[in-house]
Amino acid sequence: MVKTVGIYGVAWGTSISMTLVHLTFWPRYVRKVLGVPVHTFVWEGWLKITVCAIPYAIASAVADRYWPASNVFAFFAQIIATLPVYAICVMAVFRSEVRSLFLKWQASKLVSA
């Protein structure tokens, strides 16, 4: 693909091969070694993160459309401005995990006090 498409061919070749590995090898390997069902692995490992990333991607696209980054400082300002969208999505999708971690943290603060 490098000779026909150029540098984009390298990116496509890497993406295609990694997609095949992630879709064929990893679910079976995790099921065999850890005993985790494929649907659980796909939901917990891929889809929950994707669900969190979609609103962040939309917020980033909107920020870039109406507030284009002309330099690196503006770029980091965009990231800082849109990052709360991702944090809120993570807390919503992973609410039970966040709650569990918060309760553990809270208990450790009580023990140390």
N, CA, C and O of each residue as an XYZ file, in Angstrom:
452
protein
N       0.809     -1.199      0.000
C       0.000      0.000      0.000
C       0.852      1.262      0.000
O       0.381      2.327     -0.398
N       2.096      1.152      0.441
C       2.962      2.328      0.471
C       3.224      2.844     -0.937
O       3.203      4.053     -1.172
N       3.470      1.940     -1.866
C       3.805      2.355     -3.224
C       2.600      2.934     -3.962
O       2.764      3.790     -4.832
N       1.402      2.483     -3.629
C       0.221      2.972     -4.342
C      -0.403      4.195     -3.682
O      -0.864      5.103     -4.374
N      -0.423      4.229     -2.360
C      -1.123      5.306     -1.655
C      -0.161      6.254     -0.942
O      -0.530      7.392     -0.650
N       1.057      5.814     -0.659
C       2.015      6.662      0.038
C       1.924      6.469      1.539
O       1.630      5.376      2.025
N       2.179      7.543      2.263
C       2.191      7.472      3.728
C       0.833      7.070      4.282
O       0.756      6.424      5.328
N      -0.239      7.444      3.592
C      -1.571      7.018      4.026
C      -1.728      5.505      3.898
O      -2.490      4.893      4.646
N      -1.017      4.910      2.963
C      -1.029      3.457      2.824
C      -0.441      2.766      4.039
O      -0.899      1.695      4.438
N       0.581      3.384      4.627
C       1.167      2.838      5.860
C       0.120      2.860      6.975
O      -0.045      1.880      7.701
N      -0.573      3.970      7.100
C      -1.604      4.088      8.137
C      -2.731      3.083      7.904
O      -3.179      2.418      8.838
N      -3.188      2.975      6.652
C      -4.261      2.021      6.338
C      -3.817      0.586      6.561
O      -4.567     -0.220      7.111
N      -2.606      0.263      6.139
C      -2.101     -1.097      6.334
C      -2.011     -1.466      7.806
O      -2.370     -2.577      8.198
N      -1.530     -0.533      8.619
C      -1.455     -0.764     10.055
C      -2.846     -0.896     10.654
O      -3.090     -1.789     11.465
N      -3.746     -0.027     10.267
C      -5.108     -0.061     10.813
C      -5.834     -1.345     10.446
O      -6.504     -1.946     11.286
N      -5.704     -1.764      9.208
C      -6.395     -2.981      8.770
C      -5.851     -4.203      9.499
O      -6.622     -5.038      9.972
N      -4.528     -4.314      9.594
C      -3.961     -5.485     10.269
C      -4.296     -5.497     11.757
O      -4.602     -6.552     12.312
N      -4.242     -4.343     12.406
C      -4.577     -4.288     13.835
C      -6.055     -4.583     14.066
O      -6.404     -5.223     15.059
N      -6.923     -4.134     13.176
C      -8.346     -4.436     13.292
C      -8.587     -5.929     13.203
O      -9.358     -6.484     13.985
N      -7.935     -6.581     12.259
C      -8.087     -8.033     12.135
C      -7.595     -8.763     13.380
O      -8.238     -9.707     13.839
N      -6.475     -8.340     13.921
C      -5.948     -8.966     15.140
C      -6.902     -8.752     16.302
O      -7.186     -9.686     17.052
N      -7.402     -7.520     16.459
C      -8.298     -7.219     17.575
C      -9.651     -7.911     17.450
O     -10.276     -8.232     18.461
N     -10.102     -8.140     16.241
C     -11.403     -8.789     16.062
C     -11.331    -10.308     16.067
O     -12.312    -10.964     16.419
N     -10.200    -10.880     15.688
C     -10.113    -12.337     15.600
C      -9.315    -12.958     16.736
O      -9.754    -13.944     17.328
N      -8.157    -12.401     17.048
C      -7.279    -13.024     18.029
C      -7.670    -12.733     19.469
O      -7.892    -13.659     20.250
N      -7.758    -11.453     19.830
C      -7.929    -11.083     21.230
C      -9.194    -11.621     21.893
O      -9.101    -12.119     23.015
N     -10.360    -11.553     21.273
C     -11.535    -12.103     21.968
C     -11.386    -13.595     22.287
O     -11.745    -14.028     23.382
N     -10.875    -14.365     21.368
C     -10.681    -15.802     21.617
C      -9.612    -16.045     22.661
O      -9.763    -16.914     23.519
N      -8.537    -15.288     22.594
C      -7.443    -15.453     23.548
C      -7.900    -15.128     24.971
O      -7.601    -15.871     25.905
N      -8.619    -14.023     25.134
C      -9.102    -13.637     26.458
C     -10.097    -14.663     26.983
O     -10.095    -14.979     28.173
N     -10.955    -15.189     26.095
C     -11.900    -16.223     26.516
C     -11.153    -17.473     26.973
O     -11.499    -18.068     27.994
N     -10.137    -17.867     26.224
C      -9.399    -19.090     26.541
C      -8.571    -18.938     27.819
O      -8.609    -19.814     28.683
N      -7.834    -17.851     27.948
C      -6.918    -17.685     29.071
C      -7.631    -17.236     30.341
O      -7.357    -17.760     31.421
N      -8.537    -16.276     30.225
C      -9.189    -15.711     31.404
C     -10.602    -16.234     31.646
O     -11.155    -16.060     32.732
N     -11.181    -16.872     30.640
C     -12.542    -17.374     30.787
C     -13.606    -16.296     30.690
O     -14.737    -16.497     31.131
N     -13.252    -15.153     30.116
C     -14.204    -14.055     29.964
C     -14.969    -14.268     28.653
O     -14.347    -14.422     27.602
N     -16.302    -14.279     28.695
C     -17.062    -14.431     27.452
C     -16.756    -13.307     26.458
O     -16.447    -12.179     26.844
N     -16.849    -13.643     25.185
C     -16.507    -12.678     24.139
C     -17.376    -11.430     24.232
O     -16.865    -10.317     24.105
N     -18.680    -11.595     24.450
C     -19.565    -10.416     24.509
C     -19.208     -9.512     25.680
O     -19.298     -8.290     25.563
N     -18.804    -10.091     26.806
C     -18.382     -9.283     27.954
C     -17.101     -8.536     27.632
O     -16.971     -7.353     27.950
N     -16.153     -9.219     27.003
C     -14.894     -8.595     26.614
C     -15.129     -7.435     25.645
O     -14.541     -6.364     25.795
N     -15.978     -7.653     24.667
C     -16.252     -6.607     23.671
C     -16.956     -5.417     24.328
O     -16.604     -4.268     24.060
N     -17.948     -5.682     25.186
C     -18.684     -4.585     25.835
C     -17.793     -3.826     26.806
O     -17.707     -2.600     26.742
N     -17.129     -4.546     27.704
C     -16.312     -3.888     28.728
C     -15.022     -3.302     28.150
O     -14.553     -2.263     28.615
N     -14.455     -3.951     27.152
C     -13.169     -3.524     26.642
C     -13.209     -2.532     25.500
O     -12.283     -1.736     25.340
N     -14.271     -2.563     24.699
C     -14.302     -1.713     23.511
C     -15.496     -0.776     23.475
O     -15.336      0.434     23.315
N     -16.680     -1.326     23.622
C     -17.872     -0.513     23.373
C     -18.099      0.560     24.426
O     -18.535      1.661     24.090
N     -17.817      0.272     25.685
C     -18.009      1.295     26.712
C     -17.087      2.489     26.471
O     -17.502      3.638     26.622
N     -15.858      2.219     26.104
C     -14.912      3.303     25.818
C     -15.351      4.078     24.580
O     -15.242      5.303     24.540
N     -15.844      3.369     23.579
C     -16.310      4.023     22.353
C     -17.505      4.920     22.645
O     -17.602      6.026     22.114
N     -18.406      4.446     23.483
C     -19.572      5.245     23.869
C     -19.118      6.537     24.548
O     -19.724      7.590     24.349
N     -18.059      6.459     25.345
C     -17.529      7.656     26.001
C     -16.841      8.588     25.010
O     -16.912      9.808     25.151
N     -16.185      8.027     24.025
C     -15.387      8.834     23.108
C     -16.217      9.578     22.071
O     -15.790     10.625     21.586
N     -17.387      9.064     21.720
C     -18.197      9.691     20.672
C     -18.633     11.116     21.042
O     -18.435     12.022     20.232
N     -19.217     11.359     22.227
C     -19.572     12.756     22.563
C     -18.346     13.666     22.647
O     -18.420     14.842     22.290
N     -17.222     13.127     23.117
C     -15.997     13.926     23.174
C     -15.515     14.288     21.772
O     -15.066     15.410     21.539
N     -15.607     13.347     20.847
C     -15.218     13.622     19.460
C     -16.114     14.693     18.849
O     -15.638     15.568     18.125
N     -17.397     14.626     19.138
C     -18.327     15.636     18.627
C     -18.007     17.002     19.219
O     -17.985     18.002     18.502
N     -17.758     17.047     20.535
C     -17.413     18.314     21.185
C     -16.106     18.868     20.625
O     -15.974     20.077     20.434
N     -15.147     17.994     20.364
C     -13.872     18.434     19.794
C     -14.051     18.977     18.375
O     -13.429     19.974     18.007
N     -14.895     18.326     17.586
C     -15.164     18.797     16.221
C     -15.866     20.152     16.240
O     -15.551     21.025     15.432
N     -16.810     20.331     17.153
C     -17.502     21.615     17.272
C     -16.523     22.700     17.711
O     -16.537     23.811     17.182
N     -15.670     22.368     18.686
C     -14.673     23.349     19.141
C     -13.725     23.725     18.016
O     -13.365     24.892     17.866
N     -13.324     22.746     17.233
C     -12.411     23.032     16.123
C     -13.089     23.856     15.030
O     -12.455     24.687     14.379
N     -14.371     23.616     14.842
C     -15.111     24.353     13.800
C     -15.272     25.826     14.171
O     -15.070     26.704     13.333
N     -15.638     26.099     15.431
C     -15.932     27.466     15.844
C     -14.775     28.153     16.555
O     -14.810     29.364     16.775
N     -13.739     27.379     16.920
C     -12.584     27.931     17.615
C     -11.341     27.214     17.096
O     -10.729     26.433     17.824
N     -10.961     27.472     15.843
C      -9.827     26.754     15.258
C      -8.521     27.058     15.995
O      -8.261     28.196     16.387
N      -7.723     26.037     16.171
C      -6.447     26.188     16.871
C      -5.393     26.705     15.897
O      -4.985     26.005     14.971
N      -4.966     27.929     16.122
C      -3.952     28.527     15.249
C      -2.543     28.267     15.761
O      -1.572     28.470     15.032
N      -2.421     27.820     17.010
C      -1.112     27.492     17.578
C      -1.299     26.406     18.641
O      -2.420     25.989     18.932
N      -0.208     25.971     19.196
C      -0.259     24.863     20.147
C      -0.995     25.251     21.435
O      -1.639     24.404     22.054
N      -0.910     26.495     21.835
C      -1.597     26.931     23.050
C      -3.119     26.892     22.867
O      -3.847     26.481     23.771
N      -3.583     27.315     21.712
C      -5.017     27.239     21.416
C      -5.470     25.790     21.332
O      -6.582     25.458     21.742
N      -4.617     24.932     20.806
C      -4.941     23.502     20.734
C      -5.135     22.917     22.130
O      -6.116     22.218     22.385
N      -4.201     23.205     23.030
C      -4.337     22.696     24.400
C      -5.509     23.341     25.127
O      -6.124     22.714     25.990
N      -5.819     24.578     24.789
C      -7.001     25.220     25.370
C      -8.279     24.510     24.918
O      -9.213     24.338     25.701
N      -8.309     24.100     23.649
C      -9.451     23.310     23.152
C      -9.591     22.013     23.936
O     -10.690     21.639     24.344
N      -8.477     21.337     24.140
C      -8.511     20.071     24.877
C      -9.019     20.282     26.291
O      -9.878     19.537     26.763
N      -8.493     21.297     26.970
C      -8.922     21.575     28.346
C     -10.393     21.948     28.386
O     -11.101     21.571     29.319
N     -10.863     22.682     27.390
C     -12.266     23.100     27.361
C     -13.212     21.934     27.085
O     -14.327     21.908     27.606
N     -12.780     20.972     26.274
C     -13.682     19.867     25.921
C     -13.500     18.630     26.794
O     -14.345     17.736     26.769
N     -12.436     18.561     27.551
C     -12.178     17.382     28.383
C     -13.275     17.078     29.406
O     -13.523     15.904     29.680
N     -13.941     18.083     29.983
C     -15.042     17.753     30.902
C     -16.151     16.919     30.256
O     -16.827     16.156     30.946
N     -16.344     17.055     28.946
C     -17.340     16.237     28.247
C     -16.969     14.761     28.383
O     -17.816     13.917     28.675
N     -15.694     14.471     28.167
C     -15.233     13.085     28.278
C     -15.339     12.591     29.717
O     -15.764     11.460     29.950
N     -14.958     13.427     30.686
C     -15.027     13.030     32.095
C     -16.465     12.726     32.517
O     -16.713     11.753     33.229
N     -17.397     13.548     32.083
C     -18.811     13.316     32.415
C     -19.301     12.017     31.787
O     -20.023     11.250     32.424
N     -18.914     11.771     30.547
C     -19.317     10.530     29.871
C     -18.724      9.314     30.564
O     -19.408      8.305     30.733
N     -17.467      9.394     30.965
C     -16.834      8.274     31.675
C     -17.557      8.016     32.991
O     -17.813      6.863     33.341
N     -17.884      9.067     33.718
C     -18.584      8.886     34.991
C     -19.984      8.321     34.783
O     -20.481      7.578     35.629
N     -20.621      8.660     33.677
C     -21.955      8.132     33.401
C     -21.904      6.669     32.972
O     -22.688      5.854     33.459
N     -20.993      6.331     32.070
C     -20.918      4.966     31.546
C     -20.312      4.014     32.571
O     -20.747      2.868     32.685
N     -19.322      4.476     33.308
C     -18.641      3.640     34.290
C     -19.076      4.015     35.709
O     -18.257      3.997     36.627
N     -20.336      4.348     35.897
C     -20.788      4.848     37.200
C     -20.579      3.856     38.330
O     -20.210      4.265     39.432
N     -20.798      2.577     38.100
C     -20.604      1.619     39.189
C     -19.125      1.499     39.551
O     -18.783      1.398     40.729
N     -18.246      1.510     38.547
C     -16.814      1.449     38.815
C     -16.329      2.725     39.502
O     -15.517      2.663     40.425
N     -16.825      3.880     39.055
C     -16.448      5.155     39.673
C     -16.926      5.204     41.110
O     -16.197      5.647     41.997
N     -18.146      4.752     41.342
C     -18.693      4.740     42.709
C     -17.873      3.834     43.608
O     -17.562      4.201     44.742
N     -17.519      2.658     43.119
C     -16.710      1.720     43.895
C     -15.349      2.315     44.238
O     -14.898      2.215     45.379
N     -14.695      2.930     43.261
C     -13.395      3.556     43.519
C     -13.519      4.717     44.502
O     -12.661      4.898     45.366
N     -14.589      5.502     44.371
C     -14.794      6.616     45.289
C     -15.000      6.116     46.709
O     -14.440      6.675     47.652
N     -15.802      5.065     46.870
C     -16.035      4.526     48.212
C     -14.762      3.954     48.817
O     -14.535      4.106     50.017
N     -13.928      3.302     48.017
C     -12.640      2.804     48.516
C     -11.743      3.956     48.936
O     -11.088      3.895     49.977
N     -11.715      5.015     48.117
C     -10.908      6.182     48.446
C     -11.402      6.829     49.732
O     -10.604      7.210     50.589
N     -12.716      6.951     49.864
C     -13.315      7.554     51.036
C     -13.005      6.728     52.287
O     -12.702      7.289     53.340
N     -13.079      5.410     52.177
C     -12.767      4.539     53.303
C     -11.291      4.651     53.683
O     -10.966      4.619     54.869
N     -10.403      4.780     52.719
C      -8.977      4.910     53.038
C      -8.692      6.234     53.734
O      -7.794      6.307     54.572
N      -9.441      7.282     53.399
C      -9.269      8.575     54.067
C      -9.763      8.508     55.510
O      -9.179      9.141     56.390
N     -10.820      7.758     55.762
C     -11.344      7.608     57.121
C     -10.383      6.805     57.987
O     -10.203      7.100     59.168
N      -9.766      5.785     57.390
C      -8.836      4.957     58.152
C      -7.577      5.749     58.502
O      -7.047      5.615     59.605
N      -7.102      6.564     57.578
C      -5.875      7.328     57.835
C      -6.110      8.505     58.781
O      -5.156      9.028     59.357
N      -7.356      8.927     58.948
C      -7.650     10.076     59.815
C      -7.800      9.692     61.238
O      -8.048     10.549     62.086
